[in-house]
Amino acid sequence: LDVHLAKKIKPGRLDLREDLRSSQRVEKFEVWCKTSSEWVKLAESTIIGNRRILLFKDTEEQEVPKTNLIRIIVKQSRSVPVLRSIELYAA
């Protein structure tokens, strides 16, 4: 799932929610962002369920880049994922 933004931001927090009326399905996923030259992995996690909040912080190894394209890749799920909401907040 690609999320295209109107302008470049430095991602600070991603809030994901599954639609539990269809059951909890996502078991493993990754979040990537596109810089001007490459894709950078921001996070990987397991179950989304009712709510999964991911915080993106600069580390000594990697700085969170500004981007206008976020990609969520579901690596493993019990069935076709059904997301209720995706909220992205700038740092």
Secondary structure, 3 states (H helix, E strand, C coil): CEEEEEEEECEEEEEEEECHHHCCCEEEEEEEEECCCCEEEEEEEECCCCCEEEECCCCCCCCCCCEEEEEEEEEEECCCCCEEEEEEEEC
